[in-house]
Amino acid sequence: MKKLSKPSYYAVIFTSKQKENIKGYAEVANLMEGLAKKQEGFLGIESARNELGITVSYWESLEAIKNWKQQSDHLIAQQKGREEWYSWYHVRICKVEREYEFNS
C-alpha cells in the first residue's frame, strides 16, 4: 500500500475466521474491495489470510466509515458473511496518528 499523506486518518481492522464452506466468498470479497475504492473517503486497503484473516481499510473520517458500513451492497455482504462464511469476526476502528516504514 502506498504511504498515506494525511497526518491522521482512520483504520478499520477486520479480523476473522472462516467456516469450511465459503462458496462465493472470493467473488463477493473482490466486489466489496472494488466498491470500497469508489466510496468517498476511502484511502486504501491491505489484507492477509491464513487460519486468521486480517483486512485493514483506511478512511479519511469516521463519517466515511459509517457511510461504507451502510452501503447497500456491503450490508448484503455483511449478512452473508454472518450467515455463511464466518465462524467469528471482530472489527476495530482506530485513529492513525503517525506512520513510518522500512523498505530495503
C-alpha positions as CSV (number, residue, x, y, z in Angstrom):
1,M,0.0,0.0,0.0
2,K,1.2,3.5,-0.8
3,K,2.2,5.8,2.1
4,L,-0.8,7.9,3.1
5,S,-0.1,11.6,3.1
6,K,-2.8,12.7,5.6
7,P,-1.4,13.5,9.1
8,S,-4.2,11.4,10.7
9,Y,-6.8,9.1,9.3
10,Y,-8.8,6.0,10.4
11,A,-8.2,2.3,10.1
12,V,-10.9,-0.3,10.2
13,I,-9.3,-3.6,11.3
14,F,-11.5,-6.6,10.4
15,T,-10.1,-9.9,11.9
16,S,-12.0,-13.1,11.0
17,K,-12.1,-16.9,11.0
18,Q,-13.9,-18.5,8.1
19,K,-16.1,-21.6,8.0
20,E,-15.1,-24.6,5.9
21,N,-17.5,-24.0,3.1
22,I,-17.0,-20.4,1.7
23,K,-18.5,-20.9,-1.7
24,G,-18.9,-17.5,-3.4
25,Y,-16.7,-15.6,-0.9
26,A,-13.9,-14.7,-3.2
27,E,-16.2,-13.1,-5.8
28,V,-18.0,-11.0,-3.1
29,A,-14.8,-10.0,-1.4
30,N,-13.4,-8.7,-4.8
31,L,-16.7,-6.9,-5.4
32,M,-16.6,-5.3,-2.0
33,E,-13.0,-4.1,-2.4
34,G,-13.9,-2.5,-5.8
35,L,-17.0,-0.8,-4.3
36,A,-14.9,0.4,-1.3
37,K,-12.4,2.0,-3.6
38,K,-15.2,4.1,-5.1
39,Q,-16.5,5.3,-1.7
40,E,-15.8,8.9,-0.8
41,G,-13.1,9.0,1.9
42,F,-11.5,5.6,1.0
43,L,-7.7,5.7,1.2
44,G,-6.5,2.1,0.8
45,I,-6.7,-1.5,1.9
46,E,-4.3,-4.3,3.0
47,S,-5.3,-7.9,3.6
48,A,-3.8,-11.3,4.6
49,R,-5.4,-14.7,5.2
50,N,-4.2,-18.0,6.6
51,E,-6.1,-19.5,9.5
52,L,-6.9,-16.0,10.6
53,G,-7.8,-13.3,8.2
54,I,-7.0,-9.6,8.7
55,T,-8.1,-6.8,6.4
56,V,-7.3,-3.2,7.2
57,S,-9.1,-0.5,5.3
58,Y,-8.1,3.2,5.6
59,W,-10.5,6.1,5.6
60,E,-10.4,9.9,5.9
61,S,-13.1,10.1,8.5
62,L,-15.5,8.3,10.8
63,E,-18.3,9.5,8.6
64,A,-16.8,7.8,5.6
65,I,-16.5,4.6,7.6
66,K,-20.2,4.9,8.7
67,N,-21.3,5.5,5.1
68,W,-19.3,2.4,3.9
69,K,-20.9,0.2,6.6
70,Q,-24.3,1.3,5.5
71,Q,-23.7,1.0,1.7
72,S,-26.5,-1.3,0.4
73,D,-24.3,-4.0,-1.3
74,H,-22.0,-4.0,1.7
75,L,-25.0,-4.6,4.0
76,I,-25.9,-7.7,1.9
77,A,-22.3,-8.9,2.0
78,Q,-22.2,-8.4,5.8
79,Q,-25.3,-10.5,6.2
80,K,-23.9,-13.3,4.0
81,G,-20.7,-13.2,6.0
82,R,-22.5,-13.8,9.3
83,E,-24.8,-16.5,7.9
84,E,-22.4,-18.4,5.5
85,W,-18.7,-17.5,5.6
86,Y,-17.5,-16.5,9.1
87,S,-17.5,-18.5,12.3
88,W,-16.1,-15.4,14.1
89,Y,-15.1,-11.8,13.3
90,H,-14.0,-8.7,15.2
91,V,-14.0,-5.1,14.0
92,R,-11.8,-2.4,15.4
93,I,-11.8,1.2,14.4
94,C,-8.7,3.2,15.2
95,K,-7.3,6.7,14.6
96,V,-3.9,6.6,13.0
97,E,-1.8,9.4,14.4
98,R,1.5,8.5,12.8
99,E,3.1,6.1,10.4
100,Y,6.5,5.0,9.2
101,E,8.0,2.2,7.2
102,F,11.2,0.3,6.4
103,N,11.9,-0.6,2.8
104,S,15.3,-2.1,1.7
